Amino acid sequence: MAPRVEKKEVVMPVNNSVLPHDVKKENMHLQTASAKAGATAAAVDAPPAPSEKANGDAASAPAFKEWSMHLPRFVNLDTVSKSSPEELKNSYTNPPSTDFNVRDIGYLSGTKKTTAAPKRPSPTSAYNIVGVNVFRARKSLSHVASKVEELKNFIATQGSKDHAEDGMPEFLIVTWMFKSSFKHEYTSVVHLFQRSQTYKIGDEPGFDRAYENFVRGDDAMRKSKLKFEFKVREAPGALRKSIKMLGGERPVIIGKALTTHCFEGPNYFEMDQDVGSSYVASMLNSSILKTSGKIVVDTTWLVEAQEEAELPELILGVVRWNYVSLSDVCIELDKDYRPKKD
């Protein structure tokens, strides 16, 4: 199936963690004043949106563009709160950063955990999700930003000039990679995040220091500090039981659990995580794939503060998956990493 590439106007979400409810179907659709039938742009304009920095602040934020090649589609969080599961099928959104607690000032004394070990809701995220696409190919999809033309073009053209000199990558790419030895094919779930235009260098000096050291560090350091956390919002009981048996929703140093490779480009930083490198992750992934169309889950990544000077923590980026079936959203690529035609 050839992927559809459509132009649509997207409103970045306000921060509201209400879960989906039934509503008329027309509430699901993203509104647009300029989209025309047959449009084939991969990057799409988004109007100003309420700032996520204060998690509900009405101040306007600059527009973002969405990297959209196929499903899943972006939906505004306000729309999520009013829509039924069927209406939200194969979509994603940007949930509130405050849903995740992070290490606060006072959590560490030097490098040692204090007795109080305070945490706080992450007041914002350093990056916003601007695209999710799933690719399948006969060749490795490692360092996907160097291979898929649509992604390369988006990264090259959508960077902010305001961020060019401050040392923090404009784009953060996080992938989950799967290899099928039986079918001799590779699958990559690609999350594309762009710098939050409401977060400025200096807002959180501890985070700035930790993230700069992470980006400039070696593989050993990165693997020891990359942390992953998820929250299941909706799922069948059997899957919840499996998650609990395999360790639950506690934060994990994912760089130690999964083989992770990092790549850098002129304005991006990519982290590829091999899901098949961990027995526990493979078991959990197998359970998730069977019921993914019935799941709502939030996933986030952050750099763990391991010394006092790196506090407080801040999440890098967060995304909510709404009833996404990989079989529906996968884009088949040819030998040149281009979408296959019918």
Short mmCIF file of the C-alpha atoms (twelve columns), coordinates in Angstrom:
data_MODEL
# 
_entry.id   MODEL 
# 
loop_
_atom_site.group_PDB 
_atom_site.id 
_atom_site.type_symbol 
_atom_site.label_atom_id 
_atom_site.label_alt_id 
_atom_site.label_comp_id 
_atom_site.label_asym_id 
_atom_site.label_seq_id 
_atom_site.Cartn_x 
_atom_site.Cartn_y 
_atom_site.Cartn_z 
_atom_site.pdbx_PDB_model_num 
ATOM 1   C CA . MET A 1   0.000   0.000   0.000  1 
ATOM 2   C CA . ALA A 2   1.461   3.346   -0.979 1 
ATOM 3   C CA . PRO A 3   1.466   5.829   1.884  1 
ATOM 4   C CA . ARG A 4   -0.719  8.849   1.629  1 
ATOM 5   C CA . VAL A 5   0.997   12.177  2.119  1 
ATOM 6   C CA . GLU A 6   -1.494  14.844  2.903  1 
ATOM 7   C CA . LYS A 7   -1.383  18.474  3.883  1 
ATOM 8   C CA . LYS A 8   -3.231  19.238  7.066  1 
ATOM 9   C CA . GLU A 9   -3.177  22.036  9.588  1 
ATOM 10  C CA . VAL A 10  -2.357  20.901  13.108 1 
ATOM 11  C CA . VAL A 11  -2.925  22.691  16.386 1 
ATOM 12  C CA . MET A 12  -0.325  21.748  18.984 1 
ATOM 13  C CA . PRO A 13  -2.086  20.626  22.177 1 
ATOM 14  C CA . VAL A 14  -2.811  22.446  25.364 1 
ATOM 15  C CA . ASN A 15  -1.906  20.510  28.477 1 
ATOM 16  C CA . ASN A 16  -4.846  18.488  29.719 1 
ATOM 17  C CA . SER A 17  -4.579  14.871  30.760 1 
ATOM 18  C CA . VAL A 18  -8.239  13.935  30.401 1 
ATOM 19  C CA . LEU A 19  -8.669  10.587  28.703 1 
ATOM 20  C CA . PRO A 20  -10.911 9.895   25.690 1 
ATOM 21  C CA . HIS A 21  -14.719 9.985   25.983 1 
ATOM 22  C CA . ASP A 22  -17.498 9.483   23.441 1 
ATOM 23  C CA . VAL A 23  -18.471 12.418  21.268 1 
ATOM 24  C CA . LYS A 24  -19.792 12.974  17.786 1 
ATOM 25  C CA . LYS A 25  -17.414 11.942  15.073 1 
ATOM 26  C CA . GLU A 26  -16.936 15.388  13.631 1 
ATOM 27  C CA . ASN A 27  -14.965 16.425  16.730 1 
ATOM 28  C CA . MET A 28  -12.191 14.082  15.675 1 
ATOM 29  C CA . HIS A 29  -11.162 15.829  12.492 1 
ATOM 30  C CA . LEU A 30  -8.337  18.351  12.425 1 
ATOM 31  C CA . GLN A 31  -9.535  21.688  11.084 1 
ATOM 32  C CA . THR A 32  -7.849  23.365  8.132  1 
ATOM 33  C CA . ALA A 33  -8.485  26.480  6.152  1 
ATOM 34  C CA . SER A 34  -5.951  25.955  3.412  1 
ATOM 35  C CA . ALA A 35  -5.619  22.228  2.733  1 
ATOM 36  C CA . LYS A 36  -6.702  21.190  -0.757 1 
ATOM 37  C CA . ALA A 37  -7.479  17.754  -2.128 1 
ATOM 38  C CA . GLY A 38  -4.434  16.135  -3.648 1 
ATOM 39  C CA . ALA A 39  -1.900  18.119  -1.655 1 
ATOM 40  C CA . THR A 40  1.349   16.218  -1.285 1 
ATOM 41  C CA . ALA A 41  3.441   18.164  1.195  1 
ATOM 42  C CA . ALA A 42  5.181   16.145  3.894  1 
ATOM 43  C CA . ALA A 43  5.612   19.166  6.175  1 
ATOM 44  C CA . VAL A 44  2.416   20.919  7.203  1 
ATOM 45  C CA . ASP A 45  1.772   24.294  8.795  1 
ATOM 46  C CA . ALA A 46  0.344   24.530  12.285 1 
ATOM 47  C CA . PRO A 47  -1.228  27.686  13.731 1 
ATOM 48  C CA . PRO A 48  -0.123  29.274  17.004 1 
ATOM 49  C CA . ALA A 49  -1.063  27.181  20.033 1 
ATOM 50  C CA . PRO A 50  -1.259  27.655  23.774 1 
ATOM 51  C CA . SER A 51  2.125   27.281  25.419 1 
ATOM 52  C CA . GLU A 52  2.922   23.941  27.009 1 
ATOM 53  C CA . LYS A 53  5.493   25.567  29.276 1 
ATOM 54  C CA . ALA A 54  3.029   26.421  32.010 1 
ATOM 55  C CA . ASN A 55  0.820   23.400  31.279 1 
ATOM 56  C CA . GLY A 56  -2.368  25.276  30.521 1 
ATOM 57  C CA . ASP A 57  -0.993  28.799  30.141 1 
ATOM 58  C CA . ALA A 58  -2.932  30.608  27.435 1 
ATOM 59  C CA . ALA A 59  0.133   32.408  26.077 1 
ATOM 60  C CA . SER A 60  0.594   31.752  22.375 1 
ATOM 61  C CA . ALA A 61  3.509   29.681  21.094 1 
ATOM 62  C CA . PRO A 62  5.053   29.756  17.609 1 
ATOM 63  C CA . ALA A 63  3.719   27.422  14.964 1 
ATOM 64  C CA . PHE A 64  5.138   23.968  14.353 1 
ATOM 65  C CA . LYS A 65  5.121   21.870  11.224 1 
ATOM 66  C CA . GLU A 66  4.211   18.198  11.305 1 
ATOM 67  C CA . TRP A 67  6.287   15.522  9.600  1 
ATOM 68  C CA . SER A 68  3.494   13.422  8.133  1 
ATOM 69  C CA . MET A 69  3.879   10.662  5.548  1 
ATOM 70  C CA . HIS A 70  1.099   8.286   6.575  1 
ATOM 71  C CA . LEU A 71  -0.693  7.122   9.710  1 
ATOM 72  C CA . PRO A 72  -0.636  7.561   12.669 1 
ATOM 73  C CA . ARG A 73  -2.116  11.035  12.494 1 
ATOM 74  C CA . PHE A 74  -1.700  13.843  15.003 1 
ATOM 75  C CA . VAL A 75  -4.720  14.892  17.083 1 
ATOM 76  C CA . ASN A 76  -4.981  17.826  19.455 1 
ATOM 77  C CA . LEU A 77  -5.270  16.915  23.123 1 
ATOM 78  C CA . ASP A 78  -8.564  18.806  23.405 1 
ATOM 79  C CA . THR A 79  -9.892  16.565  20.638 1 
ATOM 80  C CA . VAL A 80  -8.633  13.473  22.454 1 
ATOM 81  C CA . SER A 81  -10.609 14.387  25.557 1 
ATOM 82  C CA . LYS A 82  -13.840 14.492  23.542 1 
ATOM 83  C CA . SER A 83  -13.415 11.531  21.196 1 
ATOM 84  C CA . SER A 84  -14.268 7.850   21.261 1 
ATOM 85  C CA . PRO A 85  -11.679 5.064   20.820 1 
ATOM 86  C CA . GLU A 86  -12.884 4.420   17.281 1 
ATOM 87  C CA . GLU A 87  -12.425 8.067   16.359 1 
ATOM 88  C CA . LEU A 88  -8.920  8.110   17.828 1 
ATOM 89  C CA . LYS A 89  -7.732  4.906   16.168 1 
ATOM 90  C CA . ASN A 90  -4.196  5.161   14.759 1 
ATOM 91  C CA . SER A 91  -3.412  8.590   16.186 1 
ATOM 92  C CA . TYR A 92  -0.918  10.228  18.527 1 
ATOM 93  C CA . THR A 93  -0.780  13.400  20.577 1 
ATOM 94  C CA . ASN A 94  1.419   15.396  22.949 1 
ATOM 95  C CA . PRO A 95  0.266   14.783  26.550 1 
ATOM 96  C CA . PRO A 96  1.183   17.071  29.463 1 
ATOM 97  C CA . SER A 97  4.758   16.924  30.685 1 
ATOM 98  C CA . THR A 98  3.413   17.323  34.233 1 
ATOM 99  C CA . ASP A 99  2.110   13.745  34.118 1 
ATOM 100 C CA . PHE A 100 5.699   12.603  34.755 1 
ATOM 101 C CA . ASN A 101 7.618   13.235  37.968 1 
ATOM 102 C CA . VAL A 102 11.341  13.948  37.707 1 
ATOM 103 C CA . ARG A 103 14.213  14.444  40.150 1 
ATOM 104 C CA . ASP A 104 14.085  17.880  41.767 1 
ATOM 105 C CA . ILE A 105 16.751  20.046  43.389 1 
ATOM 106 C CA . GLY A 106 17.741  18.322  46.629 1 
ATOM 107 C CA . TYR A 107 17.337  14.789  45.246 1 
ATOM 108 C CA . LEU A 108 21.115  14.356  45.317 1 
ATOM 109 C CA . SER A 109 23.854  15.608  47.590 1 
ATOM 110 C CA . GLY A 110 26.904  15.434  45.389 1 
ATOM 111 C CA . THR A 111 26.252  12.102  43.679 1 
ATOM 112 C CA . LYS A 112 24.414  10.455  46.586 1 
ATOM 113 C CA . LYS A 113 20.643  10.197  46.931 1 
ATOM 114 C CA . THR A 114 19.331  12.227  49.861 1 
ATOM 115 C CA . THR A 115 16.856  10.994  52.450 1 
ATOM 116 C CA . ALA A 116 14.109  13.290  51.180 1 
ATOM 117 C CA . ALA A 117 14.873  12.637  47.475 1 
ATOM 118 C CA . PRO A 118 12.250  15.154  46.275 1 
ATOM 119 C CA . LYS A 119 10.605  14.901  42.888 1 
ATOM 120 C CA . ARG A 120 8.434   17.332  40.951 1 
ATOM 121 C CA . PRO A 121 6.192   17.183  37.882 1 
ATOM 122 C CA . SER A 122 8.266   18.102  34.838 1 
ATOM 123 C CA . PRO A 123 7.096   21.691  34.165 1 
ATOM 124 C CA . THR A 124 7.679   21.381  30.434 1 
ATOM 125 C CA . SER A 125 9.598   19.281  27.922 1 
ATOM 126 C CA . ALA A 126 12.672  20.301  25.975 1 
ATOM 127 C CA . TYR A 127 11.162  18.966  22.738 1 
ATOM 128 C CA . ASN A 128 7.683   18.588  21.233 1 
ATOM 129 C CA . ILE A 129 6.611   15.621  19.140 1 
ATOM 130 C CA . VAL A 130 6.179   16.733  15.508 1 
ATOM 131 C CA . GLY A 131 5.931   13.399  13.739 1 
ATOM 132 C CA . VAL A 132 5.658   9.628   14.114 1 
ATOM 133 C CA . ASN A 133 6.175   7.245   11.209 1 
ATOM 134 C CA . VAL A 134 6.786   3.496   11.029 1 
ATOM 135 C CA . PHE A 135 9.025   2.074   8.298  1 
ATOM 136 C CA . ARG A 136 9.789   -1.444  7.106  1 
ATOM 137 C CA . ALA A 137 12.651  -2.336  4.767  1 
ATOM 138 C CA . ARG A 138 14.804  -5.229  3.617  1 
ATOM 139 C CA . LYS A 139 17.928  -3.392  4.779  1 
ATOM 140 C CA . SER A 140 18.922  -1.939  8.122  1 
ATOM 141 C CA . LEU A 141 17.185  1.287   9.125  1 
ATOM 142 C CA . SER A 142 19.896  2.289   11.571 1 
ATOM 143 C CA . HIS A 143 20.590  6.052   11.419 1 
ATOM 144 C CA . VAL A 144 17.270  6.589   9.691  1 
ATOM 145 C CA . ALA A 145 17.840  10.357  9.405  1 
ATOM 146 C CA . SER A 146 20.539  9.644   6.820  1 
ATOM 147 C CA . LYS A 147 18.394  7.251   4.772  1 
ATOM 148 C CA . VAL A 148 14.738  8.290   4.416  1 
ATOM 149 C CA . GLU A 149 14.607  11.248  2.036  1 
ATOM 150 C CA . GLU A 150 11.408  12.738  3.440  1 
ATOM 151 C CA . LEU A 151 12.919  12.834  6.913  1 
ATOM 152 C CA . LYS A 152 16.210  14.280  5.668  1 
ATOM 153 C CA . ASN A 153 14.378  17.049  3.816  1 
ATOM 154 C CA . PHE A 154 12.183  17.908  6.789  1 
ATOM 155 C CA . ILE A 155 15.144  18.188  9.139  1 
ATOM 156 C CA . ALA A 156 17.106  20.264  6.623  1 
ATOM 157 C CA . THR A 157 14.336  22.798  5.993  1 
ATOM 158 C CA . GLN A 158 12.446  23.153  9.276  1 
ATOM 159 C CA . GLY A 159 15.169  24.159  11.730 1 
ATOM 160 C CA . SER A 160 14.853  27.419  13.660 1 
ATOM 161 C CA . LYS A 161 17.525  30.035  13.004 1 
ATOM 162 C CA . ASP A 162 17.124  31.181  16.608 1 
ATOM 163 C CA . HIS A 163 18.587  27.870  17.804 1 
ATOM 164 C CA . ALA A 164 21.467  27.589  15.364 1 
ATOM 165 C CA . GLU A 165 24.247  28.682  17.710 1 
ATOM 166 C CA . ASP A 166 23.251  27.531  21.204 1 
ATOM 167 C CA . GLY A 167 24.542  23.968  20.936 1 
ATOM 168 C CA . MET A 168 21.258  22.159  21.635 1 
ATOM 169 C CA . PRO A 169 20.142  20.054  18.625 1 
ATOM 170 C CA . GLU A 170 17.045  21.383  16.876 1 
ATOM 171 C CA . PHE A 171 15.663  17.877  16.364 1 
ATOM 172 C CA . LEU A 172 15.706  14.771  18.528 1 
ATOM 173 C CA . ILE A 173 14.996  11.449  16.826 1 
ATOM 174 C CA . VAL A 174 14.221  8.361   18.892 1 
ATOM 175 C CA . THR A 175 13.631  5.030   17.180 1 
ATOM 176 C CA . TRP A 176 12.566  1.569   18.239 1 
ATOM 177 C CA . MET A 177 14.089  -1.004  15.914 1 
ATOM 178 C CA . PHE A 178 12.934  -4.558  15.296 1 
ATOM 179 C CA . LYS A 179 14.540  -7.212  13.121 1 
ATOM 180 C CA . SER A 180 12.676  -10.222 11.786 1 
ATOM 181 C CA . SER A 181 15.176  -12.952 10.981 1 
ATOM 182 C CA . PHE A 182 12.425  -15.157 9.572  1 
ATOM 183 C CA . LYS A 183 11.221  -12.532 7.072  1 
ATOM 184 C CA . HIS A 184 14.630  -10.845 6.628  1 
ATOM 185 C CA . GLU A 185 13.182  -7.402  7.215  1 
ATOM 186 C CA . TYR A 186 13.703  -4.444  9.524  1 
ATOM 187 C CA . THR A 187 11.066  -2.260  11.166 1 
ATOM 188 C CA . SER A 188 11.718  1.142   12.712 1 
ATOM 189 C CA . VAL A 189 9.258   3.206   14.756 1 
ATOM 190 C CA . VAL A 190 10.517  6.764   14.325 1 
ATOM 191 C CA . HIS A 191 9.634   9.541   16.781 1 
ATOM 192 C CA . LEU A 192 10.622  13.012  15.588 1 
ATOM 193 C CA . PHE A 193 10.813  15.754  18.214 1 
ATOM 194 C CA . GLN A 194 11.589  19.425  17.626 1 
ATOM 195 C CA . ARG A 195 12.910  21.983  20.088 1 
ATOM 196 C CA . SER A 196 10.158  23.509  22.186 1 
ATOM 197 C CA . GLN A 197 9.939   27.146  21.196 1 
ATOM 198 C CA . THR A 198 8.906   28.059  24.728 1 
ATOM 199 C CA . TYR A 199 11.936  26.449  26.382 1 
ATOM 200 C CA . LYS A 200 15.047  28.599  26.360 1 
ATOM 201 C CA . ILE A 201 18.605  27.692  27.256 1 
ATOM 202 C CA . GLY A 202 19.099  28.891  30.816 1 
ATOM 203 C CA . ASP A 203 15.552  28.146  31.982 1 
ATOM 204 C CA . GLU A 204 16.798  24.959  33.673 1 
ATOM 205 C CA . PRO A 205 20.619  25.189  34.052 1 
ATOM 206 C CA . GLY A 206 20.901  21.738  35.621 1 
ATOM 207 C CA . PHE A 207 19.093  20.119  32.710 1 
ATOM 208 C CA . ASP A 208 21.065  22.171  30.185 1 
ATOM 209 C CA . ARG A 209 24.312  20.905  31.705 1 
ATOM 210 C CA . ALA A 210 23.167  17.273  31.815 1 
ATOM 211 C CA . TYR A 211 21.845  17.283  28.247 1 
ATOM 212 C CA . GLU A 212 24.883  19.021  26.772 1 
ATOM 213 C CA . ASN A 213 27.164  16.487  28.466 1 
ATOM 214 C CA . PHE A 214 24.937  13.669  27.197 1 
ATOM 215 C CA . VAL A 215 25.029  14.831  23.569 1 
ATOM 216 C CA . ARG A 216 28.787  15.433  23.670 1 
ATOM 217 C CA . GLY A 217 29.570  12.320  25.715 1 
ATOM 218 C CA . ASP A 218 30.716  8.862   24.693 1 
ATOM 219 C CA . ASP A 219 28.527  5.784   24.271 1 
ATOM 220 C CA . ALA A 220 29.255  4.443   27.751 1 
ATOM 221 C CA . MET A 221 28.124  7.659   29.412 1 
ATOM 222 C CA . ARG A 222 25.015  7.939   27.263 1 
ATOM 223 C CA . LYS A 223 23.971  4.375   28.009 1 
ATOM 224 C CA . SER A 224 24.306  5.003   31.737 1 
ATOM 225 C CA . LYS A 225 22.053  8.082   31.704 1 
ATOM 226 C CA . LEU A 226 19.313  7.581   29.082 1 
ATOM 227 C CA . LYS A 227 16.101  6.921   30.991 1 
ATOM 228 C CA . PHE A 228 12.697  5.779   29.713 1 
ATOM 229 C CA . GLU A 229 9.311   5.891   31.379 1 
ATOM 230 C CA . PHE A 230 5.822   4.975   30.245 1 
ATOM 231 C CA . LYS A 231 2.297   5.122   31.602 1 
ATOM 232 C CA . VAL A 232 -0.461  2.842   30.339 1 
ATOM 233 C CA . ARG A 233 -3.701  4.821   30.157 1 
ATOM 234 C CA . GLU A 234 -5.854  2.091   28.697 1 
ATOM 235 C CA . ALA A 235 -5.119  -1.576  27.940 1 
ATOM 236 C CA . PRO A 236 -6.632  -5.067  28.203 1 
ATOM 237 C CA . GLY A 237 -6.268  -6.693  31.615 1 
ATOM 238 C CA . ALA A 238 -3.975  -9.426  30.306 1 
ATOM 239 C CA . LEU A 239 -1.484  -6.866  29.015 1 
ATOM 240 C CA . ARG A 240 -1.520  -4.930  32.286 1 
ATOM 241 C CA . LYS A 241 -0.769  -8.190  34.081 1 
ATOM 242 C CA . SER A 242 2.148   -8.914  31.740 1 
ATOM 243 C CA . ILE A 243 3.559   -5.424  32.284 1 
ATOM 244 C CA . LYS A 244 3.354   -5.867  36.045 1 
ATOM 245 C CA . MET A 245 5.098   -9.246  35.880 1 
ATOM 246 C CA . LEU A 246 7.908   -7.777  33.760 1 
ATOM 247 C CA . GLY A 247 8.651   -4.895  36.117 1 
ATOM 248 C CA . GLY A 248 5.726   -2.511  35.856 1 
ATOM 249 C CA . GLU A 249 5.807   1.139   34.863 1 
ATOM 250 C CA . ARG A 250 8.852   2.169   36.870 1 
ATOM 251 C CA . PRO A 251 11.482  4.333   35.104 1 
ATOM 252 C CA . VAL A 252 14.392  2.361   33.657 1 
ATOM 253 C CA . ILE A 253 17.833  3.239   32.332 1 
ATOM 254 C CA . ILE A 254 16.895  2.125   28.841 1 
ATOM 255 C CA . GLY A 255 20.439  2.601   27.552 1 
ATOM 256 C CA . LYS A 256 21.509  -0.330  29.730 1 
ATOM 257 C CA . ALA A 257 18.484  -2.469  28.898 1 
ATOM 258 C CA . LEU A 258 18.552  -2.045  25.110 1 
ATOM 259 C CA . THR A 259 21.460  -1.822  22.704 1 
ATOM 260 C CA . THR A 260 21.455  1.866   21.827 1 
ATOM 261 C CA . HIS A 261 23.387  3.663   19.107 1 
ATOM 262 C CA . CYS A 262 23.535  7.445   18.751 1 
ATOM 263 C CA . PHE A 263 24.125  9.511   15.623 1 
ATOM 264 C CA . GLU A 264 24.610  13.226  15.118 1 
ATOM 265 C CA . GLY A 265 23.870  15.503  12.176 1 
ATOM 266 C CA . PRO A 266 24.076  19.252  11.545 1 
ATOM 267 C CA . ASN A 267 20.865  19.958  13.492 1 
ATOM 268 C CA . TYR A 268 19.720  16.628  14.928 1 
ATOM 269 C CA . PHE A 269 20.605  13.950  17.447 1 
ATOM 270 C CA . GLU A 270 19.338  10.402  16.826 1 
ATOM 271 C CA . MET A 271 19.040  7.549   19.325 1 
ATOM 272 C CA . ASP A 272 18.314  4.068   17.920 1 
ATOM 273 C CA . GLN A 273 17.145  1.412   20.374 1 
ATOM 274 C CA . ASP A 274 17.194  -2.272  19.429 1 
ATOM 275 C CA . VAL A 275 14.129  -3.799  21.076 1 
ATOM 276 C CA . GLY A 276 15.291  -7.302  20.191 1 
ATOM 277 C CA . SER A 277 18.458  -6.898  22.261 1 
ATOM 278 C CA . SER A 278 16.545  -7.450  25.511 1 
ATOM 279 C CA . TYR A 279 14.631  -10.604 26.422 1 
ATOM 280 C CA . VAL A 280 12.267  -8.680  28.703 1 
ATOM 281 C CA . ALA A 281 11.654  -5.981  26.085 1 
ATOM 282 C CA . SER A 282 11.043  -8.626  23.428 1 
ATOM 283 C CA . MET A 283 8.514   -10.399 25.648 1 
ATOM 284 C CA . LEU A 284 6.727   -7.149  26.421 1 
ATOM 285 C CA . ASN A 285 6.795   -6.092  22.788 1 
ATOM 286 C CA . SER A 286 5.252   -9.398  21.738 1 
ATOM 287 C CA . SER A 287 2.358   -8.830  24.143 1 
ATOM 288 C CA . ILE A 288 1.898   -5.231  23.021 1 
ATOM 289 C CA . LEU A 289 1.858   -6.032  19.304 1 
ATOM 290 C CA . LYS A 290 -1.019  -8.469  19.781 1 
ATOM 291 C CA . THR A 291 -3.247  -5.803  21.346 1 
ATOM 292 C CA . SER A 292 -1.733  -2.484  20.205 1 
ATOM 293 C CA . GLY A 293 -5.016  -1.372  18.643 1 
ATOM 294 C CA . LYS A 294 -6.605  -1.432  22.116 1 
ATOM 295 C CA . ILE A 295 -3.917  0.513   23.966 1 
ATOM 296 C CA . VAL A 296 -3.435  4.131   25.014 1 
ATOM 297 C CA . VAL A 297 0.079   4.672   26.352 1 
ATOM 298 C CA . ASP A 298 2.335   7.639   27.104 1 
ATOM 299 C CA . THR A 299 6.080   7.246   26.530 1 
ATOM 300 C CA . THR A 300 8.860   9.635   27.494 1 
ATOM 301 C CA . TRP A 301 12.650  9.846   27.561 1 
ATOM 302 C CA . LEU A 302 14.972  11.874  29.757 1 
ATOM 303 C CA . VAL A 303 18.603  12.195  30.778 1 
ATOM 304 C CA . GLU A 304 19.038  11.019  34.349 1 
ATOM 305 C CA . ALA A 305 20.645  13.544  36.697 1 
ATOM 306 C CA . GLN A 306 23.414  11.642  38.475 1 
ATOM 307 C CA . GLU A 307 25.024  14.545  40.303 1 
ATOM 308 C CA . GLU A 308 23.716  17.563  42.143 1 
ATOM 309 C CA . ALA A 309 24.780  20.043  39.438 1 
ATOM 310 C CA . GLU A 310 22.490  18.316  36.899 1 
ATOM 311 C CA . LEU A 311 19.307  18.921  38.894 1 
ATOM 312 C CA . PRO A 312 16.459  19.415  38.368 1 
ATOM 313 C CA . GLU A 313 15.610  16.944  35.606 1 
ATOM 314 C CA . LEU A 314 13.396  17.770  32.647 1 
ATOM 315 C CA . ILE A 315 11.818  15.308  30.245 1 
ATOM 316 C CA . LEU A 316 13.183  15.421  26.710 1 
ATOM 317 C CA . GLY A 317 9.921   14.634  24.950 1 
ATOM 318 C CA . VAL A 318 6.674   12.758  25.430 1 
ATOM 319 C CA . VAL A 319 4.122   11.197  23.090 1 
ATOM 320 C CA . ARG A 320 0.790   9.457   23.609 1 
ATOM 321 C CA . TRP A 321 -0.140  6.579   21.313 1 
ATOM 322 C CA . ASN A 322 -3.894  6.141   20.775 1 
ATOM 323 C CA . TYR A 323 -5.008  2.664   19.607 1 
ATOM 324 C CA . VAL A 324 -2.229  2.340   17.017 1 
ATOM 325 C CA . SER A 325 -1.987  -0.897  15.043 1 
ATOM 326 C CA . LEU A 326 1.430   -1.254  13.411 1 
ATOM 327 C CA . SER A 327 -0.077  -3.235  10.548 1 
ATOM 328 C CA . ASP A 328 -2.194  -0.188  9.654  1 
ATOM 329 C CA . VAL A 329 0.518   2.449   9.859  1 
ATOM 330 C CA . CYS A 330 3.626   0.747   8.471  1 
ATOM 331 C CA . ILE A 331 5.261   2.265   5.363  1 
ATOM 332 C CA . GLU A 332 7.066   -0.236  3.136  1 
ATOM 333 C CA . LEU A 333 10.348  1.091   1.747  1 
ATOM 334 C CA . ASP A 334 12.232  -0.017  -1.365 1 
ATOM 335 C CA . LYS A 335 15.969  -0.643  -1.677 1 
ATOM 336 C CA . ASP A 336 16.606  3.120   -1.816 1 
ATOM 337 C CA . TYR A 337 14.530  3.731   1.327  1 
ATOM 338 C CA . ARG A 338 11.717  5.328   -0.641 1 
ATOM 339 C CA . PRO A 339 8.028   4.459   -0.095 1 
ATOM 340 C CA . LYS A 340 6.983   1.622   -2.378 1 
ATOM 341 C CA . LYS A 341 4.355   2.289   -5.004 1 
ATOM 342 C CA . ASP A 342 1.264   0.141   -5.537 1 
# 
